[in-house]
Amino acid sequence: MTNETPQNPGAGNKLAGDRAALQKSAIANQAELRANLRPLYDFIVCGAGSSGSVVARRLAENRDVTVLLIEAGGDDEALSVSDPSLWPTNLGSERDWGFVAEPSPYLDGRAMPLSMGKGLGGGSSVNAMVWARGHASDWDFFAAETQDPAWNYEAILKIYRAIEDWSGAPDPLRRGHGGILPVEPAQNPHPIADAMLRGAAASGLPTFADHNGAMMEGAGGAALCNVAIRDGARSSVFQRYIRPLMAQSNLTILTHTTVNRITIENGKAVGVQITHEGRQIAIRAGRETVLSLGAIGTPKLLMQSGIGDSEMLSRHSIKPVAHLPGVGRNFQDHVMVAGCVWESPEVIEPRNNLGEATFFWKSNEALETPDIQAFLIEVPIATQEAIGNYGPPPAASWSLLPGLVRPKSRGVVHLTGPNPNDPVAIDANVLSHPDDLTALARSVELCRDIGNSAALMPFAKREVMPGNLSGEALRAFVRLTASTVWHQSGTAKMGTDEMSVVDSELRVYGIANLRIADASIMPRVTTGNTMAPCVVIGERLGALLSGTRLPTASRPFAVFAEL
């Protein structure tokens, strides 16, 4: 972004005029397409989030096929979507599904809220915009679980390099330019972000210029965050992938539309049953149906359609059509401690996405790869339970959010009834594995070391919470403050064992013409925020369904000497 005066101001005016004309044409086109819904589309994509938008884009690029993209939420026309600093206001709004886990004995009876994006763009329209590719070992694990090298790190890195428009420090081995998605390190970060990196270095963590580069191929480290922001505005996946195609006659987008069931005939998915504008409608898919409803919505729809554990389905009077006991199992989520807060001498004016610096590290030196992560957040964040114990943090405060990115705990999503309006029950089982509680407690200790370091002293008037806790007192604090990082995953995992739901090409076992593309297919949740991996999952399926090659990198891929 530059402050220089354009040499040809008229060109800028023409570009703005062209964009306005295209938007007007797209709005009129979509209104006409909605008014004249077809009974049959070649492809139906359920969910317009970080994976579904990608799949729909790659399919609709072929003008000879028709694509229906269905979204339960509304549009993305809101300041809380476009302004990076307002993302927390999306939590609890109409753009949030507002799921809540069952009360858990591992959290002293607390019921953890599980926000999830609802609307065009899904999580990418409401989240904190952090672009985290996952650790190299995550993708190699996916390849091992599926016995398919197309999921290994080298193959996935080619996709990342192809789709990114990276504006940070050059790294021709790992970063690409000119792709569809702008990615940048936090621009003009607040001085406290740099102080946090210096504090991390003093605690023995190496620092890096890029948190998705070499740092995520080894033991971890600290860096400014990569963010999906350009020119001060959010770059959602829907905005970048779908909006440019909305004037096409072969792409129809339905909002405020609920998918109730998958229509299955003779072991084959042939379409969906939806509620649209108060009407029950059956729409058929001539080729394939794709589920991109997230790690809660996707297993729910599968089970309501008779795909899941036969015994459980029969208890709800649902006729089983495919016995897949892994549906709804293997639920995983990243967990953070919302309650490590420091008062600052004066109010910090947040910049970018409020969370500009992060670190990944190991809670145990014996581990090969990072299992914990933390974010510096330029506002106070604490659970209501922590506030009840410590009192509300001063307005002039900031937080370090210790997190667990390699959880061993596993939960389950299950039905409460056979009807589409019956809610799911989510037994998240967060911290049910004792190693998770130990790792998260260590993460709190490390954050306290960094937060109380000399580097952050100019920004720390005092530590508000938790203070110098250890042993059972520290573990009790973790249980009191454990919160979701909104990275629900794993409930329809890909693999080859009996609990797998999809194969390496994301086909649902036992049902023809039905595929899944979202975080539910992850055998384990990736290390870090899940938006970027969900885009890659969408790209993988988009290429498989369209019969095209994956996007080509802007430079020839280089073999890694260090891998």
Backbone torsions as a table, in degrees:
resi	resn	phi	psi	omega
1	MET	NA	135.5	-175.7
2	THR	-128.8	152.9	176.2
3	ASN	-97.5	2.9	-179.1
4	GLU	-70.4	149.4	178.4
5	THR	-75.5	129.6	-179.6
6	PRO	-60.5	143.5	178.3
7	GLN	-70.8	-25.5	179.2
8	ASN	-129.6	83.5	-178.0
9	PRO	-57.6	-31.5	-179.2
10	GLY	-61.8	-32.3	179.0
11	ALA	-64.5	-40.0	177.8
12	GLY	-64.4	-40.9	178.3
13	ASN	-63.8	-39.5	179.5
14	LYS	-65.2	-41.4	179.8
15	LEU	-62.3	-43.6	178.6
16	ALA	-62.5	-40.4	178.2
17	GLY	-64.7	-39.7	178.4
18	ASP	-64.0	-40.6	179.1
19	ARG	-64.3	-42.1	179.6
20	ALA	-63.7	-40.8	179.2
21	ALA	-65.3	-41.2	179.0
22	LEU	-64.4	-41.3	179.1
23	GLN	-63.7	-42.4	179.3
24	LYS	-63.2	-42.1	178.2
25	SER	-64.5	-40.1	-179.5
26	ALA	-65.3	-42.1	-179.8
27	ILE	-62.8	-45.4	179.6
28	ALA	-64.7	-39.9	-179.4
29	ASN	-64.3	-46.2	-179.1
30	GLN	-66.5	-35.6	176.6
31	ALA	-61.8	-41.6	179.1
32	GLU	-67.8	-42.2	179.8
33	LEU	-64.6	-38.8	178.2
34	ARG	-66.6	-36.4	-179.1
35	ALA	-71.7	-18.4	-177.1
36	ASN	-128.2	56.3	-179.2
37	LEU	-58.7	138.2	177.1
38	ARG	-82.9	151.4	172.6
39	PRO	-76.6	-15.3	-174.8
40	LEU	-142.8	131.0	171.7
41	TYR	-124.2	154.6	176.8
42	ASP	-64.7	-46.3	-179.3
43	PHE	-129.6	140.1	172.5
44	ILE	-118.6	124.3	177.8
45	VAL	-113.2	120.4	-177.3
46	CYS	-99.5	107.1	-179.5
47	GLY	110.9	121.7	-176.4
48	ALA	-106.7	41.2	-178.9
49	GLY	-93.3	-150.1	-171.2
50	SER	-69.7	-20.1	173.9
51	SER	-103.1	-46.5	-176.1
52	GLY	-60.7	-39.4	179.0
53	SER	-62.9	-36.4	-179.9
54	VAL	-68.7	-46.7	-180.0
55	VAL	-59.5	-47.4	-178.8
56	ALA	-61.2	-40.1	178.6
57	ARG	-60.9	-50.5	-175.7
58	ARG	-65.5	-32.7	176.3
59	LEU	-72.0	-44.7	-175.4
60	ALA	-71.7	-15.2	175.6
61	GLU	-60.9	-23.9	173.2
62	ASN	-88.7	105.7	-175.4
63	ARG	-66.5	-10.5	-178.2
64	ASP	-86.3	-4.3	177.5
65	VAL	-117.6	151.8	177.9
66	THR	-104.3	139.9	-175.3
67	VAL	-130.3	130.9	173.6
68	LEU	-111.7	121.1	178.9
69	LEU	-109.6	119.3	-173.3
70	ILE	-111.9	130.6	-179.5
71	GLU	-131.6	131.3	-179.9
72	ALA	-72.8	-30.9	-178.8
73	GLY	-87.6	-167.2	-177.2
74	GLY	-100.3	-156.6	-176.1
75	ASP	-79.6	-177.9	-178.9
76	ASP	-113.2	23.8	-177.5
77	GLU	-89.0	82.6	179.9
78	ALA	-154.8	146.8	178.3
79	LEU	-63.6	-32.1	179.8
80	SER	-67.3	-18.3	175.3
81	VAL	-86.7	-47.8	-173.1
82	SER	-77.9	-32.8	-176.6
83	ASP	-86.9	113.0	-176.1
84	PRO	-57.5	-28.8	-175.8
85	SER	-77.3	-12.3	-174.4
86	LEU	-100.0	7.4	-174.8
87	TRP	-56.7	-34.4	-179.6
88	PRO	-62.1	-23.5	-179.5
89	THR	-71.4	-12.5	176.1
90	ASN	-74.9	-24.4	-179.6
91	LEU	-67.2	126.2	-179.1
92	GLY	82.7	1.4	179.8
93	SER	-92.0	-173.5	177.2
94	GLU	-68.1	-10.8	178.7
95	ARG	-90.9	12.6	-176.4
96	ASP	-126.8	127.9	176.2
97	TRP	-63.4	-26.4	176.0
98	GLY	67.7	35.0	176.9
99	PHE	-66.6	152.2	175.7
100	VAL	-136.7	130.1	178.5
101	ALA	-71.8	161.0	176.1
102	GLU	-66.3	149.2	175.1
103	PRO	-53.6	136.5	-171.5
104	SER	-120.0	132.4	174.9
105	PRO	-66.3	-21.3	-179.5
106	TYR	-79.0	-10.5	176.4
107	LEU	-118.2	28.7	-179.8
108	ASP	57.6	38.4	175.7
109	GLY	85.3	2.0	-180.0
110	ARG	-71.8	148.0	173.8
111	ALA	-106.5	111.0	-172.9
112	MET	-80.8	124.0	172.3
113	PRO	-64.2	142.3	-178.5
114	LEU	-129.0	77.6	-179.9
115	SER	-62.6	148.8	177.1
116	MET	-152.5	137.7	-175.5
117	GLY	-62.3	136.8	178.8
118	LYS	-133.2	111.4	-178.0
119	GLY	141.1	173.5	-179.8
120	LEU	-58.8	124.3	-175.4
121	GLY	98.7	-15.8	179.0
122	GLY	53.8	-135.2	-179.6
123	GLY	-60.7	-30.1	-177.4
124	SER	-69.0	-12.9	177.6
125	SER	-96.4	-9.9	-175.2
126	VAL	-128.9	-8.4	-171.3
127	ASN	-84.0	-171.4	-178.1
128	ALA	-86.8	7.7	170.2
129	MET	68.0	15.6	179.7
130	VAL	-76.3	127.1	-179.5
131	TRP	-100.6	103.0	-176.8
132	ALA	-124.0	118.7	-173.3
133	ARG	-74.6	-16.2	-168.9
134	GLY	91.7	158.5	179.6
135	HIS	-77.3	150.2	178.4
136	ALA	-52.3	-38.4	-177.6
137	SER	-68.7	-24.2	177.0
138	ASP	-61.3	-48.1	-176.1
139	TRP	-70.4	-36.6	175.6
140	ASP	-65.3	-33.0	175.1
141	PHE	-65.3	-43.0	177.8
142	PHE	-58.4	-44.0	-179.4
143	ALA	-62.9	-40.2	179.4
144	ALA	-67.2	-41.5	-178.7
145	GLU	-66.5	-33.6	-177.6
146	THR	-96.8	-9.5	-174.8
147	GLN	57.0	38.7	-177.0
148	ASP	-136.5	110.2	-178.3
149	PRO	-65.9	-10.3	177.6
150	ALA	-64.5	-14.4	179.0
151	TRP	-100.7	1.9	-176.3
152	ASN	-75.8	170.6	-172.4
153	TYR	-60.9	-42.1	-178.3
154	GLU	-61.1	-42.9	-179.6
155	ALA	-68.9	-41.6	-178.3
156	ILE	-69.8	-34.8	178.8
157	LEU	-62.5	-32.7	175.1
158	LYS	-59.9	-40.5	179.7
159	ILE	-66.4	-46.6	179.4
160	TYR	-57.6	-44.9	-177.9
161	ARG	-64.2	-31.5	-177.6
162	ALA	-75.5	-35.0	-172.1
163	ILE	-95.1	-13.2	-176.3
164	GLU	-88.3	145.9	164.9
165	ASP	-114.8	86.5	-171.2
166	TRP	-83.7	132.3	-178.7
167	SER	-118.6	18.8	179.1
168	GLY	-98.2	-157.3	-179.0
169	ALA	-59.3	132.2	-178.0
170	PRO	-59.0	138.1	175.6
171	ASP	-152.8	81.8	-173.5
172	PRO	-61.7	-18.7	176.8
173	LEU	-74.1	-29.4	-169.3
174	ARG	-124.7	-20.2	-173.6
175	ARG	-117.0	148.4	179.4
176	GLY	-117.3	164.5	-179.9
177	HIS	-131.9	147.7	175.9
178	GLY	84.3	8.0	179.8
179	GLY	-78.6	-177.2	-173.0
180	ILE	-75.6	-23.3	-173.9
181	LEU	-114.1	116.4	174.9
182	PRO	-70.3	131.8	176.0
183	VAL	-135.6	136.0	-178.6
184	GLU	-147.8	154.5	168.7
185	PRO	-69.7	152.6	-179.7
186	ALA	-49.7	124.8	-174.8
187	GLN	-85.9	138.1	178.1
188	ASN	45.3	55.9	-174.3
189	PRO	-65.3	155.6	175.5
190	HIS	-62.9	143.9	-180.0
191	PRO	-54.4	-23.8	179.8
192	ILE	-67.1	-27.0	178.4
193	ALA	-65.8	-45.2	177.1
194	ASP	-64.6	-36.7	177.8
195	ALA	-62.6	-38.5	178.2
196	MET	-63.6	-39.8	178.3
197	LEU	-64.4	-38.8	177.9
198	ARG	-68.9	-35.8	175.9
199	GLY	-65.8	-38.2	176.9
200	ALA	-64.5	-41.6	178.5
201	ALA	-61.5	-39.1	178.8
202	ALA	-66.1	-23.6	177.9
203	SER	-91.0	6.9	173.9
204	GLY	99.0	7.2	179.4
205	LEU	-92.4	133.1	174.3
206	PRO	-70.7	150.5	178.4
207	THR	-112.5	151.2	-174.4
208	PHE	-134.9	158.2	175.9
209	ALA	-79.9	-18.3	-174.0
210	ASP	-140.1	120.2	-176.6
211	HIS	-79.3	-6.5	175.4
212	ASN	-108.4	7.3	-178.1
213	GLY	-93.2	-131.6	-177.8
214	ALA	-59.1	-26.4	-178.8
215	MET	-57.1	-34.3	-176.7
216	MET	-99.1	24.5	171.5
217	GLU	-115.2	-2.1	-176.5
218	GLY	-135.6	-133.6	-172.9
219	ALA	-82.9	-6.1	179.9
220	GLY	105.6	-164.5	-177.3
221	GLY	156.6	-165.6	-177.1
222	ALA	-124.3	147.3	-178.8
223	ALA	-165.9	164.6	166.4
224	LEU	-66.1	147.5	-178.8
225	CYS	-72.1	145.2	162.2
226	ASN	-78.6	135.8	-179.7
227	VAL	-132.6	148.7	176.7
228	ALA	-88.7	69.4	-177.9
229	ILE	-133.8	142.6	173.8
230	ARG	-145.8	132.0	-178.8
231	ASP	54.4	36.7	175.1
232	GLY	79.0	7.6	-179.0
233	ALA	-125.3	151.6	177.1
234	ARG	-62.4	141.4	170.2
235	SER	-110.5	89.7	179.6
236	SER	-76.6	159.7	-179.8
237	VAL	-66.3	-40.2	177.8
238	PHE	-61.3	-45.2	-178.9
239	GLN	-59.6	-42.8	-175.1
240	ARG	-80.8	-35.2	-175.1
241	TYR	-93.5	-43.3	-170.5
242	ILE	-97.6	-40.4	-173.1
243	ARG	-54.5	-39.8	179.6
244	PRO	-65.4	-14.9	-176.8
245	LEU	-105.3	4.4	-171.8
246	MET	-70.8	-13.1	176.3
247	ALA	-88.3	-2.6	179.8
248	GLN	-77.2	145.2	-177.8
249	SER	-79.8	-12.0	-176.8
250	ASN	-97.1	3.0	-179.7
251	LEU	-123.6	114.6	179.2
252	THR	-110.9	132.4	-178.2
253	ILE	-118.9	122.1	176.9
254	LEU	-109.7	126.7	173.1
255	THR	-107.4	168.7	-179.2
256	HIS	50.0	40.9	-177.0
257	THR	-127.5	126.1	-176.9
258	THR	-101.5	132.1	172.9
259	VAL	-88.8	119.0	-174.9
260	ASN	-92.6	-40.3	-179.9
261	ARG	-155.0	157.7	169.9
262	ILE	-90.7	132.5	176.1
263	THR	-83.7	120.0	-176.5
264	ILE	-122.5	125.9	179.2
265	GLU	-128.9	121.5	177.9
266	ASN	52.7	45.2	177.3
267	GLY	73.8	19.9	-177.0
268	LYS	-133.3	132.3	175.2
269	ALA	-77.1	124.3	-176.2
270	VAL	-120.5	7.4	178.7
271	GLY	152.5	-162.1	-176.9
272	VAL	-139.8	158.3	172.3
273	GLN	-110.3	126.2	-171.9
274	ILE	-127.9	162.0	167.7
275	THR	-111.7	116.1	-177.3
276	HIS	-134.4	121.3	-178.7
277	GLU	52.2	42.0	176.1
278	GLY	79.7	0.1	-178.5
279	ARG	-108.5	145.5	173.4
280	GLN	-90.0	121.6	-175.2
281	ILE	-130.7	139.0	172.4
282	ALA	-105.9	125.5	178.7
283	ILE	-123.3	135.1	-175.8
284	ARG	-99.0	152.3	176.2
285	ALA	-113.5	120.4	-178.0
286	GLY	-72.4	-26.5	-177.4
287	ARG	-119.2	-67.9	-177.5
288	GLU	-145.3	154.8	173.0
289	THR	-113.5	134.8	-177.1
290	VAL	-120.0	130.6	176.5
291	LEU	-101.8	123.1	176.6
292	SER	-136.8	54.1	-173.3
293	LEU	-100.7	3.5	177.8
294	GLY	90.7	172.2	-171.5
295	ALA	-73.4	-4.8	173.6
296	ILE	-109.5	-47.3	-178.0
297	GLY	-69.1	-37.4	-178.4
298	THR	-66.0	-49.8	178.0
299	PRO	-64.8	-31.9	177.7
300	LYS	-61.1	-48.6	-178.9
301	LEU	-65.8	-39.8	177.2
302	LEU	-57.9	-49.4	-177.4
303	MET	-65.7	-40.7	178.3
304	GLN	-64.0	-21.0	-179.4
305	SER	-96.1	5.4	177.0
306	GLY	91.7	16.6	-179.1
307	ILE	-113.3	113.1	-178.0
308	GLY	160.8	-157.2	178.4
309	ASP	-72.1	117.7	-172.6
310	SER	-58.2	-41.8	-178.3
311	GLU	-63.7	-43.7	179.6
312	MET	-65.7	-41.5	179.8
313	LEU	-62.9	-42.3	-179.4
314	SER	-63.0	-33.8	177.6
315	ARG	-62.3	-25.9	178.8
316	HIS	-101.5	16.9	178.3
317	SER	60.0	33.0	175.0
318	ILE	-103.9	126.8	-179.3
319	LYS	-73.4	120.1	179.3
320	PRO	-69.0	135.3	173.6
321	VAL	-114.1	-18.6	175.4
322	ALA	-152.6	122.1	180.0
323	HIS	-84.7	101.9	177.4
324	LEU	-127.9	90.0	-174.0
325	PRO	-64.1	-15.2	-179.9
326	GLY	-79.1	-10.4	-179.7
327	VAL	-63.6	123.6	-179.8
328	GLY	87.8	-13.7	178.4
329	ARG	-86.5	175.6	175.0
330	ASN	66.5	21.2	179.1
331	PHE	-60.0	129.7	178.5
332	GLN	-134.9	155.4	176.9
333	ASP	-156.9	146.3	169.9
334	HIS	-74.6	144.8	-176.3
335	VAL	-123.7	135.1	175.9
336	MET	-120.8	159.7	173.4
337	VAL	-97.9	110.1	179.9
338	ALA	-94.1	89.9	-177.5
339	GLY	169.2	13.3	173.8
340	CYS	-100.5	100.1	-167.8
341	VAL	-129.7	140.3	175.6
342	TRP	-123.7	137.3	173.0
343	GLU	-79.7	138.4	179.0
344	SER	-106.8	157.7	-179.4
345	PRO	-60.7	-28.7	178.2
346	GLU	-147.6	161.8	-179.2
347	VAL	-61.9	131.5	177.0
348	ILE	-87.8	127.9	175.6
349	GLU	-85.2	107.0	-174.9
350	PRO	-62.7	152.2	177.1
351	ARG	-125.9	162.4	178.6
352	ASN	52.4	-120.9	-176.1
353	ASN	-100.8	17.4	-178.6
354	LEU	77.0	-18.5	-177.7
355	GLY	-127.7	88.1	-166.7
356	GLU	-97.0	-11.8	-177.2
357	ALA	-134.5	148.3	-176.9
358	THR	-147.6	164.0	167.9
359	PHE	-141.7	149.6	170.9
360	PHE	-117.6	134.4	-179.5
361	TRP	-153.7	179.1	-177.3
362	LYS	-106.6	130.4	177.3
363	SER	-74.5	-16.9	-178.2
364	ASN	-139.5	127.6	-177.1
365	GLU	-60.0	-21.3	-178.9
366	ALA	-73.8	-16.5	179.9
367	LEU	-72.0	149.6	179.5
368	GLU	-87.6	-27.7	-174.8
369	THR	-134.4	163.5	-176.6
370	PRO	-64.4	143.3	173.4
371	ASP	-124.7	-3.7	177.9
372	ILE	-129.9	155.2	179.4
373	GLN	-146.9	153.6	174.1
374	ALA	-142.2	151.4	174.3
375	PHE	-118.5	140.0	165.7
376	LEU	-82.7	125.1	179.0
377	ILE	-119.0	130.3	-169.7
378	GLU	-86.7	19.2	174.3
379	VAL	-139.0	160.9	177.1
380	PRO	-75.2	134.0	177.0
381	ILE	-133.9	125.2	179.8
382	ALA	-156.2	148.6	175.6
383	THR	-69.2	160.2	177.5
384	GLN	-61.9	-33.2	179.0
385	GLU	-66.4	-39.4	177.3
386	ALA	-66.1	-40.8	178.1
387	ILE	-63.4	-36.5	177.6
388	GLY	-63.3	-32.9	-179.7
389	ASN	-84.2	-37.6	-171.9
390	TYR	-107.9	-14.0	-172.2
391	GLY	89.0	159.9	-178.3
392	PRO	-66.5	138.1	178.0
393	PRO	-66.7	149.7	175.1
394	PRO	-60.9	153.6	178.0
395	ALA	-59.2	-35.7	177.9
396	ALA	-85.3	78.1	-178.6
397	SER	-146.3	161.9	173.9
398	TRP	-140.5	168.1	-172.5
399	SER	-132.0	152.1	160.6
400	LEU	-113.6	127.9	-177.6
401	LEU	-105.8	97.2	176.8
402	PRO	-67.8	140.0	-177.8
403	GLY	-139.6	159.8	178.1
404	LEU	-111.8	119.8	-175.9
405	VAL	-112.0	-3.6	174.5
406	ARG	-127.5	63.9	-176.2
407	PRO	-66.9	143.6	173.1
408	LYS	-96.8	-16.0	179.2
409	SER	-70.5	146.8	178.7
410	ARG	-133.6	139.9	-179.9
411	GLY	-120.0	-168.1	-177.8
412	VAL	-147.7	142.1	173.1
413	VAL	-109.6	126.1	-179.7
414	HIS	-139.9	162.0	-177.8
415	LEU	-77.4	155.7	170.8
416	THR	-110.5	-8.1	179.8
417	GLY	-173.8	172.6	-173.2
418	PRO	-85.2	-12.4	-172.3
419	ASN	-90.9	148.9	-179.8
420	PRO	-56.0	-30.3	-179.3
421	ASN	-83.6	-8.0	176.4
422	ASP	-71.3	128.6	-177.5
423	PRO	-70.8	159.8	171.7
424	VAL	-86.8	157.7	170.1
425	ALA	-107.0	132.5	-176.3
426	ILE	-117.7	104.0	172.5
427	ASP	-90.4	88.5	-173.7
428	ALA	-68.2	-29.5	179.0
429	ASN	54.8	29.9	178.1
430	VAL	-57.7	133.9	179.7
431	LEU	66.5	17.9	177.1
432	SER	-70.3	-26.7	174.9
433	HIS	-87.7	127.4	-175.2
434	PRO	-60.7	-28.1	179.6
435	ASP	-64.7	-29.8	179.7
436	ASP	-67.8	-41.4	178.1
437	LEU	-64.3	-40.8	178.7
438	THR	-63.3	-44.9	-178.7
439	ALA	-65.6	-40.7	-178.5
440	LEU	-69.8	-35.5	175.5
441	ALA	-62.9	-39.9	177.2
442	ARG	-65.3	-35.3	177.8
443	SER	-64.5	-38.7	176.1
444	VAL	-62.5	-44.4	179.7
445	GLU	-60.2	-42.2	-180.0
446	LEU	-66.4	-40.7	177.8
447	CYS	-63.9	-37.0	177.6
448	ARG	-66.5	-38.3	176.6
449	ASP	-60.1	-44.7	-177.5
450	ILE	-72.4	-44.7	-178.3
451	GLY	-63.0	-30.0	-179.9
452	ASN	-99.2	14.1	-178.3
453	SER	-76.2	165.3	179.5
454	ALA	-62.1	-33.3	-178.0
455	ALA	-62.2	-35.0	-177.3
456	LEU	-95.8	-0.6	-178.2
457	MET	-55.2	-39.7	179.0
458	PRO	-62.4	-18.5	-177.5
459	PHE	-107.0	1.4	-173.6
460	ALA	-120.7	100.5	175.1
461	LYS	-72.5	-39.0	176.4
462	ARG	-167.5	158.5	172.6
463	GLU	-83.6	121.0	-178.3
464	VAL	-80.4	-45.8	179.8
465	MET	-160.5	148.4	9.3
466	PRO	-92.8	-14.4	-171.1
467	GLY	87.2	-176.3	-173.0
468	ASN	-81.9	84.6	179.7
469	LEU	-104.6	156.5	176.4
470	SER	-152.3	168.4	174.6
471	GLY	58.3	-136.9	-176.4
472	GLU	-66.1	-31.7	178.6
473	ALA	-63.2	-40.1	178.5
474	LEU	-68.7	-42.5	179.6
475	ARG	-64.1	-36.8	176.9
476	ALA	-64.3	-38.1	177.9
477	PHE	-64.3	-41.0	178.5
478	VAL	-61.7	-44.9	179.4
479	ARG	-63.8	-33.8	-178.1
480	LEU	-71.3	-27.3	-170.7
481	THR	-118.1	0.0	-179.1
482	ALA	-60.7	131.8	-175.9
483	SER	-142.1	156.5	177.2
484	THR	-70.4	153.2	169.0
485	VAL	-106.2	11.8	173.8
486	TRP	65.7	38.7	-179.0
487	HIS	-121.5	46.8	-178.1
488	GLN	-62.5	134.4	-170.3
489	SER	-154.1	166.4	160.0
490	GLY	91.8	-0.3	-168.8
491	THR	-85.5	2.2	173.1
492	ALA	-147.4	57.9	-165.2
493	LYS	-66.8	150.4	173.8
494	MET	-89.4	149.1	-179.0
495	GLY	162.4	-164.8	-176.5
496	THR	-124.0	-3.2	-178.6
497	ASP	-87.1	177.6	-174.0
498	GLU	-68.8	-16.3	177.9
499	MET	-94.4	1.3	177.7
500	SER	-76.5	147.3	-177.8
501	VAL	-109.4	-34.3	178.1
502	VAL	-127.9	157.3	176.3
503	ASP	-88.8	-171.7	-174.4
504	SER	-68.0	-17.2	176.0
505	GLU	-102.1	17.7	170.7
506	LEU	67.0	22.9	174.4
507	ARG	-83.6	132.7	177.7
508	VAL	-70.5	126.6	-179.4
509	TYR	-60.1	131.2	173.6
510	GLY	86.1	-8.1	-179.9
511	ILE	-127.9	118.6	179.8
512	ALA	-75.2	150.9	173.4
513	ASN	62.7	27.9	177.2
514	LEU	-131.2	124.6	179.9
515	ARG	-132.2	164.5	-179.3
516	ILE	-129.1	135.6	174.8
517	ALA	-139.9	95.9	173.3
518	ASP	-173.0	-173.8	-175.9
519	ALA	-67.1	-14.1	180.0
520	SER	-64.9	-22.2	-176.6
521	ILE	-83.3	-6.6	-178.3
522	MET	-67.3	125.6	174.4
523	PRO	-61.0	-35.9	170.2
524	ARG	-144.0	152.1	-178.4
525	VAL	-65.3	138.4	-179.0
526	THR	-69.5	159.7	-178.3
527	THR	-79.0	104.5	-177.6
528	GLY	110.8	-176.5	-176.9
529	ASN	-60.0	146.9	-167.7
530	THR	-98.8	-2.0	-178.5
531	MET	-59.1	-52.0	-176.8
532	ALA	-60.3	-47.1	175.8
533	PRO	-59.0	-33.9	178.0
534	CYS	-66.7	-35.3	174.9
535	VAL	-63.0	-43.5	179.0
536	VAL	-62.6	-41.9	177.2
537	ILE	-58.6	-42.9	176.8
538	GLY	-62.5	-40.5	179.1
539	GLU	-65.3	-40.8	179.0
540	ARG	-59.9	-47.5	-178.0
541	LEU	-72.3	-36.3	177.8
542	GLY	-57.4	-42.4	178.9
543	ALA	-68.0	-40.3	-179.6
544	LEU	-64.4	-42.4	-176.2
545	LEU	-77.7	-33.9	-177.6
546	SER	-84.1	-12.8	-179.3
547	GLY	71.5	19.2	180.0
548	THR	-105.5	167.2	173.5
549	ARG	-73.5	153.7	172.9
550	LEU	-62.8	157.8	-179.9
551	PRO	-51.3	140.7	-178.5
552	THR	-86.7	134.4	-179.8
553	ALA	-64.0	154.5	-177.9
554	SER	-71.9	-19.2	174.3
555	ARG	-132.7	155.6	175.6
556	PRO	-56.5	138.2	-178.9
557	PHE	-67.9	133.6	-179.8
558	ALA	-99.9	139.4	176.0
559	VAL	-72.7	137.5	-176.7
560	PHE	-86.4	115.6	178.8
561	ALA	-67.4	-27.5	-174.3
562	GLU	-87.5	-6.7	-177.5
563	LEU	-93.7	NA	NA
